[in-house]
Amino acid sequence: MEKTFDIQKIMNLLPHRYPFIMIDRILELVPGDKVVALKNVTINEPFFQGHFPGNPIMPGVLIIEAMGQAGAVLAAKSLPGKQQDSLIYFMSMDKVKFRQPVVPGDQLIFEMKFL
């Protein structure tokens, strides 16, 4: 099984498309265990036009969305009998804390565990 996925392989697993696909690469995938995903944050992201002009910060809800997409890749490769066109829903998060702003030039690396 492949350990890394480029954007084309990610798009084969997720229904999201530009501008709402929030992960760029899967760095590691162990079905049934974990996924490590990468998001390169660039000044060209559409959300920076309004959040905030002159002080671009990635909205927290989109950071959570990226986490959800990484988790969906893991679930798609881990759940037995998962249909190619079926959707996986991210239902909730509790006690989310952001330690610092995410700005253009940052890289986000998400490690998600399958529980």
C-alpha positions in Angstrom: 0.0 0.0 0.0 1.2 3.5 -0.8 2.4 5.5 2.1 2.2 9.0 0.5 -0.4 10.7 -1.6 -0.2 13.8 -3.8 -3.1 16.1 -4.4 -4.5 14.0 -7.2 -4.7 10.9 -5.1 -6.3 12.9 -2.2 -8.9 14.3 -4.6 -9.7 10.7 -5.7 -10.7 10.0 -2.0 -12.4 13.3 -1.0 -15.3 15.2 -2.7 -13.7 18.6 -1.9 -12.2 20.8 -4.7 -10.6 24.2 -5.0 -11.0 26.4 -3.0 -12.1 24.1 -0.3 -9.6 21.3 -0.4 -7.5 22.0 2.7 -4.7 19.4 2.6 -1.9 19.3 0.0 -0.2 16.0 0.7 -0.4 12.8 2.8 3.1 12.2 4.2 2.3 8.9 5.9 -0.7 6.6 5.9 -1.1 3.5 8.0 -4.7 2.2 7.4 -6.5 1.5 10.7 -3.9 3.5 12.6 -2.9 7.0 11.6 -2.4 9.5 8.8 0.0 12.5 8.7 -1.1 15.2 6.3 0.5 18.5 5.2 -1.1 21.9 4.4 1.2 24.6 2.9 -0.3 27.9 3.8 0.3 30.5 1.1 -0.6 34.1 0.6 -2.7 33.0 -2.4 -5.3 31.3 -0.3 -8.7 32.9 -1.1 -9.7 33.4 2.6 -6.7 35.8 3.1 -8.5 38.4 1.0 -10.9 39.1 3.8 -9.3 37.5 6.9 -7.7 40.0 7.5 -6.5 42.6 5.0 -3.0 43.7 6.0 -2.8 41.0 8.7 -3.6 37.6 7.1 -4.6 34.9 9.5 -6.0 31.5 8.5 -9.5 31.1 10.1 -9.6 28.5 12.8 -12.6 26.8 11.3 -10.5 26.1 8.2 -7.7 24.6 10.3 -10.3 22.3 11.8 -11.7 21.5 8.3 -8.1 20.5 7.2 -8.0 18.2 10.2 -11.3 16.7 9.2 -10.2 16.1 5.6 -7.0 14.4 6.9 -9.2 12.2 9.1 -11.5 11.5 6.1 -8.6 10.1 4.1 -7.7 7.9 7.0 -11.2 6.7 7.4 -11.6 6.1 3.6 -8.6 3.8 3.7 -9.4 2.1 7.0 -13.2 1.4 7.0 -14.1 -2.0 5.5 -16.6 -1.9 2.7 -16.4 1.9 2.3 -18.0 2.9 -1.0 -16.0 5.1 -3.4 -18.7 7.8 -3.6 -19.9 7.6 0.0 -19.3 10.6 2.3 -17.6 10.6 5.7 -18.9 13.2 8.1 -16.8 15.0 10.8 -19.4 15.5 13.6 -17.8 17.4 16.5 -14.7 18.6 18.3 -14.5 19.6 22.0 -12.1 21.9 23.8 -10.3 23.1 20.7 -7.3 25.5 21.4 -5.2 27.4 18.9 -1.8 28.1 20.3 -0.8 30.7 17.7 -2.0 32.3 14.5 -1.5 30.5 11.2 -0.1 32.9 8.6 1.2 32.8 5.0 4.4 30.7 4.8 3.4 28.3 7.6 3.1 24.6 7.2 0.5 22.7 9.1 1.2 19.0 9.8 -1.8 17.0 11.1 -1.3 13.6 12.7 -4.7 11.9 13.1 -5.2 8.6 14.9 -7.9 6.1 14.1 -9.7 5.2 17.3 
